[in-house]
Amino acid sequence: MDPCPFVRLSIGNLALKIPVASKPTRTAVHPSSSPCFCKIKLKSFPLQTAVVPHMPPESQFPDSQVQAPAAAFHLSKADLERFAGKSLFSGKLYLKIAIYTGRRGATCGVNSGMLLGKVSVPLDLAGTESRACVFHSGWISVGKDAKGSSAQFHLNVKAEPDPRFVFQFDGEPECSPQVFQIRGNVRQPVFTCKFSFRSNADRHQRSRSLQSEPSYSRGWLSTFGSERERPGKERKGWSITVHDLSGSPVAAASMVTPFVASPGSDRVSRSNPGSWLILRPGDGTWKPWGRLEAWRERGASEGLGYRFELIPDSVAAAGIVLAESTLSSSKGGKFVIDLGSTPSASGNSASPGCSPRGSGDFGYCLWPYTHRGFVMSAKVEGEGSKCSKPTVEVGVQHVNCTEDAAAFVALSAAIDLSVDACRVFSQKLRKELCQPHDLLT
């Protein structure tokens, strides 16, 4: 498998030094005593916000200190070509940063932060697909007070090659599609998917039809989920198996906790989420690799809330949360695992909170601790889409074998199916997602 070229543009080592006022007024609050933040913009990419720590004027930034990036932009080959084409006609490409003092957000519709100054960093991304490039590292003067003193803003801006494998489903996951690897204009089939229902009634028939596949262990069902019948509205028993081109199963996603409407409501709540296990074959059975929980967020713009954690091989070890966020239920969005960025301004993302006790604790799941940066993303469509064909990107350092790539494909299918599983129960699902007895009612 050949990867596609990507570039990761990261912004980090943020700090701010503000000169101390000689005669502070009684009513004013000096910026050093209030929080600071910045807004980071790169062309048409979504605006990102990051906290800017304050430093005393006499202190020096510890250049040897390695910090997680405050923000990152992921550029595909198409993005790089578009930027290169625009630069021929509109001049240089710039990363634009606005620094604010005060708290983020708005009060009564008015932004609560006060603009301190703006910074523009010129970017020349030519060649960054194959080599790293630092565009700025150090202090920049921003803003001026009444006496002409400037604040000092520290940042590091660099671009690094970040090649990825790109996969795309050829149809809705529930329609048992093929999965293609994409590289430029070349599409090559690499996996096939089989969607099915897992239930008490059809388990015997399913065991006969999967004789060529690893047998299901009952242990992970009792540990991580429940197959018991639940009264009321529920969606349960969905399963998707990923096969390689020889027909061998290489990964699976199985709904182990039903998606159930909360009492008195028509939706799956955060307090009672549905869940999936992402499974990999091993020792003649399926072994849990990751757990995905999903629910429907309340609010003006309803979204799909999710949490993904890595499951250790050791029973005594706790799971590691790698991603926790929301995406739009109506428009869709991107599920992302990125171990190199700090949590976003809204607190919607998370990085591992602890480390394994030893090299054997996580088996083939050591990748969160041997590699940092981008892991994977899955772009899924929302409820309003006529057809969702998830696109999956996986960092090359996280794929050592076919089963590695297949596990991320299975996770992406589970995310896509969760959009339907979390629909309000007053809405009907397409027939592929309904068990036979549901179609008769």
Secondary structure, DSSP 8 states (H G I E B T S, - for coil): ---B-EEEEEEEEEEEE----SS--SS---GGGS-EEEEEE-TTS--EEEE--B--TT----TT-----SEEEEEEHHHHHHHHHHHHHH--EEEEEEEEES-SSEETTEE--EEEEEEEEEE--TTTTTS-EEEEEEEEEE---TTS--EEEEEEEEEEE--EEEEEESS-GGG--EEEEEETTEEEEEEEEEEEE--TTTHHHHHHHTTTS-B--HHHHHHH------SSSEE--EEEEEEETTS-EEEEEEEEE-EE--TTSSS--TTS-EEEEEEEEETTEEEEEEEEEEEEE-SSS-EEEEEEEE--SSTTS--EEEEEEEEETTTBEEEEEESSS---TTS------S--SSTTSSGGG-HHHH--SEEEEEEE--TT-S----EEEEEGGG-SSHHHHHHHHHHHHHHHHHHHHTS-TTS---GGGS-HHHHH-
